[in-house]
Amino acid sequence: MNKMTKYILPLIGICLAFTAQAKVMESSVATVNGRPILASDYENYYQTAVEQYKAVAPQFLEQPYATDLIGKEIIKKLISEELLYQAAEEAKIQVKDSEMDAALNEIKTRFATNEKGVQDPKGAEKRFNQALKEQHLTLKAYKEKLKKELAVKKLLESYIQANVKPVEEADAKALYDDVEAVLKNKTKTLKKLEKENPARLQEAQAIAAKLKQLTAPQVRVGHIYLAVTKDMPAEEAKKKEELIKQIKKELDGGMDFSAAVQKYTEDKAALASGGDMILIEGIAPKEIDKVAFSLAVGKTSAPIKTELGWHIIKIKEKRAEKEVGFQDIAQDLGQYLAQQKIQISMLEYVNGLADKADIKVTKTFEVDKEIEKAAAERAAQEAKAEAEKATKTTEKPAGKK
């Protein structure tokens, strides 16, 4: 076996997240080979996507037709899923009961952490069933959906094995050389790359930027956080300031930092790791960055104010800047290239299925009307320009007297 086959990434399992139970109804947003994509499925995906944008990129939703663009992408996703489901059926792919049980058990382990961020494996089954209930799903209906997704996963794994060639070490080395040229600012090499392959240059620049972050000085800190928002009443903001000062006094008085995190921090997502964070120099808010990289290991900071609120950090570990050579990241680069190959191959595969399928999208969006209007105006302008050009070429020059 070629030693470079280790660079092939394991197939990233398709999303097994809960989706709302599709109610039996005539309303659909599209059909794929006559099989409807239900509006209920679309609405569930759509609402989830909008909520995610509100949480991580609310500014996007302020753009014209933002929700329409989200909706159109969701329909594309649902069509792709249906194409793959049908391909798996046509290939007569079977999912064993043991495979179903293993997948279901793996999903249940995701509910091992309770609402407070504390590990509670015994309560996983209860939280799993509660999630089904909240999504209006019966266990039977969820198992049916899961079985289809596992069949698609097996289909894709088989396709990748047959169609995606392993990444060779030479490919990883060539990419490393381009990244190194960016890191060391080798002007001659970069100018040549920009002329011959600008897309590759952009790729190398992106990897180099990420590598700079990963190799930059780092600090592992314990973190206590109290949120203060811009629209928070002044009285409430003042209480937060008084509380952070009280926490600092308790810490100075001998209170265990981890205990203080559990008791006070409002960063509930970080509780599973005891409130620890890895800070990369130059990435954290400047107020925290300055303190984190100047304090000695074992020391606890005074309260730090940022635009996000109040913070107290304890320095637990420091790491100096790292030097990285090809052998250090050869496997990572190989996996990156393999993932690229897989993504391109999957896109070609789904596009091939779509070319052969009878796909009808029945849901309309306001942005479609604007696109059609712009296209019509552009066509009219082009036709007018062609007519004017034709008129000029047929005109005869005036004769001399």
N, C-alpha and C positions, 0 to 999 in steps of 0.2 A: 504494500500500500504506500502511495506517495506520502512522504513525511509531511508535506504541506497541507494534507487534508485536515490537519488539526486546525487550520485557519477557517474552515467552513463553520459558520455560526449555526448553532442549533436553531431550528425553526422557532421564531417567536410565536408562541401560541396566540391564536386569534382571541379576541376579547371575549371573556366568558362572564362579563358583567351582567347584572340583572337588567332585564327590560320588561316593560309592562306587558301583561298578557294581552294578546291581540283578540279583541272582541269580534265575534262573528258579525260582520256588517258589510254592506255593499260598497261603502265609500272606500276608495283607494286613491293613491297618488300616482301610481304607475302600474304597468303590467309587464311581465317578462315571460315570453312564450305563453301568453294567456293566463299566467298565474299572477294574481293581484298582490301588490305591496300595499298593505292596509294603512289607512290614514292613522289608525291608532298607534301602529308601530312608528310611523313618521313623527307623530306628535310627541311621543315619548322621547325619541332621540333628540328632537328639536328643543324641547323644554330643558333637557339635561345640558345640551350644548350651550344654550343661552345662559343658563345659570353658571356654567363654567366660565364663560366670557365675562359675566358680571363680576366673578370672583377674581380673575387673573388679568383680564384685559378689558375693563369697562369702556375705555376710550374707543375701542373698535366699534362698539355698539352705537356710538354717536355718529358714525359715518353714514352717508346716504345709502340706503338699501342694504345695510349690514345684515339685517335679519334675513333678507331674501337670499343673500349670498350664502349664509349659513344653511338655509333650507335647501338650496340647490346642491350644496356639497353633501348634505345628508341623503338626499334622493340618490345621488351617485353612489354613495356608500351602500345604501340598501339594495340598489340594483346589482352592484358587484357581489354582495353577499348572496343574493338570490341566484345569480349566475353560477356561483360556486356551489351552492346547495344543489342545484339541478345537475351540475357536472358530476358531483359526488354520487348522486342518485343514478345517473346514467352509467357511471363506472361500477355501480353495484358494490360500493364500499360498505363493509359491515363494521359495526362497533360492538365489541364484546361487552358482556355485562361487567366483567372485571375491569375493563377500561372505564366504563361509566362510573363504577364504584370508586375507583381511584381518583377520577377527576372531581367527583362530588365531594369526596373527603378532603381533597386539596383545597377546594373552594371554601369548605367549612372552616379550615384552619385560618382563613383570613379574618374570621370573626372571633379569634382567640383573645383579642384585646377588647376590653370593655369601653364604655363611653368616657371613662376617666383616663384612658390611656394605660391602664394596668392590665397585665397579662392575666387572663381568666379562661383557660382552655375548657373548663367544665361548663361555662356558660355559652360556648361557641354555638352549640346546636340550637339553643333558645334564640340567640341573636340572628342566626341564619333563618330560622322559621319566621321571626318577626320581620326580617327584610323581605321575605317572600310575601308576607301579608301586606306590608306597606306598598309593594309593587303590584298588588292584586294578582298574584301568581299562586297557583296551586303547585304542589311539589311535582305532580304528574306533568303539568304543562311545562315547568322548568326543565324537567328531565328530557322532554321531547325536544326542546330547544337546544339543550346541551348535547344531546345525541347528534343532532344535525351539525353542530359546530365541531364536534369531535370528528365526524365523517369528513368535513371540509379540511380539518387539520391534517388528517391522514392523506387526503388527496394532494394537498400542497406539498407535504413531505415527500411523497412519491414523485411528484413532478420535479421538485428541486433536485432530488437525487439523480434523476434521469437527465436533467437539462442544464444544471449549473455546474460548471467545471471548477475544480479547486483553485484557490489562489496560489500562485507560485511565489517563492521567496523573492525572486527578482522583481516582481510587481510591487511587493511591500518595500523593497529597498529603493526602487525608483521613486516611490512616493516620499519616502523618508528624505531622499536627497533634495527633493523640491522643498519640503518643509524646512530642512536645514538651511537651504539657500535663503528662505524668508527670515529665519531666526538670526542668521549671521549677515543678513542684508548683502548678499552677493549680487551686486548690481548687474553685472554682465549676464549671469545666469537668469536673473529675474526678467531682464529686458527680452532675452531670447524666448523665455517661456510666455511672456505676455504677447509676443508676436505670433508664436506658433500655436499656443494653446491657452488662451485667456481663462477658460473655464477651469483648467487644471491649476492655474495660478491662484484663482479665487479659492479653490479647494485647499490648496497648500497654506494659504494665508489664514483660513478659518481654523485649520488644524493647529497651525503654529500659535494662534491666539489662545486656543484651548490648552495647548501644551504649556504655554507661559503661566497660565493659571495653576495648572496641576503641579508645576515645579517651583512655583513661587513660595516664599516663606509662609508657613502656616502656623496657626495656634489653635489648640483645642481648649475650649472654655466651657465652664458651666454658666448658665444664663438664666437670670430671673428677669421677667419682662412684665411691665404694666402698660397697657395701651392707653394712649391719650390721642384722641382725634381732634381735628380742627373744629368740628361742630359741637364738641363736648362742652356742656355748661361750665363756666369758670369755677363754680363751687365744686363740681365733681372732679375737675382737673386738679384743683388744690388738694382734694382728699388723696388723689393718687400721689401727689408730691409728698404729702405727709406720710403716706404709707411706705413709700420707698425709703424715706429717711428712717422710719421705724424698723424696717427690715435690715437696713445697714447696721443699726444699733444692736439688733439681735445677733447678727453675724459677728460683730465685734465682741459681743458678749459670750461667744462660744457656740452659737447655734450651728449645727451641721449644715453645710451649704446645700447638699442634696435634699435634706429635710425641708429647707427653706424653699427650694424649687417646687417640691411636691405641694407645699402649703400655699405658696403665693403666686407663682408664675401664671400668667394668662396665655402663655404659649402652650396650649394643651397638646398640640401635635408633637411637641418635643419631649413630652413626659416619658414616652416609651424608652428614650435614650437617657433618661435622667436629667434632661434639660441641656445636655451637651451639644455644642455646635463646633464645626470646623470653620475657622475664619481664614480667608486667603488675603494676603496683604494687597490693599488697594481695591478690594471688592466690597467690603463691609462699609456701612455709613462711616464717614470720616471721623466722627466723634468716638465711635467704638474702635475703629481701626487704630487711631492714635494711642489709645489706652492699652489695647490688647497687645501691641507689639513693643510697648515700652515697659510694661509691668513684668516682674520676675515670676517664674513658675511658683505656684503655691499662693500667690498674693491675690487678694480680693479688691476690686475697684470700689471707688466711691460711686454714688448714683450718677449715671450718665444720661443726659437728656438728648434725644434726637427728635426728628419730626414725627417719628412713630410712637414715641412715648418715653418711658423711663426704663433703664437697664442697670443691672449689676452683674458683673462678670467675674469669674474666678479663673485664673490661668492654670490649666492642668497639664499642658504639654506644649512644647514648641518644636518646630522643625525648620531647619535652615533651607535655603534654596538648593534644589537638587540639580545635578548634571545628568542629562539623559542622552544615551547613545542609541544606535539602531537596535542592538540586542535587547535593550530595556523595553522597547515598545514595538518590536517586530510582530509579536502576536496580536497586539491591539490594532496595528495597521492592517494586518492580514484579515482580522475579523471585520474591520471597517470596510475593506474592499470586498470581502465576501458578502457583507450585508448589502452593499451597493448592487452586486451582481444579482442577489436574490430579489431585491426590490424591482430592478429593471426587468428581470425575468417574470416576476409576478404580474407586473403591469402589462407586459406583452401578452401573457397568458389570458388575463381578464379581458383585455382589449380584443383578443382573438375570439373569446367566447361571445363578447358583445357584437362583434361583426356578423356572427352567424345567428344571433338571436333576434327575435321579434320583440323589440322594446318600444313601449308607448308610455310617455310621461303625460299624465292628465292634469297634474297640478300646475297652475300658472302663478307667476310672480310679477309684481309691478316692474321689477328691474328688467324683465324680458321685453316689456313694451318699450322701455327706454332704449334697450339695445337694438330692437327692431327699428325704432325711430331714427337712432343715430346711423344705423346701417343704410336706411332709405335715404337719409340726407346726404350721406357720403356717396351713395350710388348716383344720386341726382347731380351732385357736384362734378363727379367724374364724367357723367354723360354730357353735361354742359361743356366741360373742358374739351372733351373729344369732339363735340359738335363745332365749337369755336375753332379748334385746330383744323378740322376738315374744311371749314369755310375758308380759312386763310390759304390753305394749300390749293384750293380750286379757283381762287381769285386770280385773274390775269393782270399782269402789270400794265399800267396805262401806256398807250402808244405815244410816241413823240410827234409833235406838230411839225 
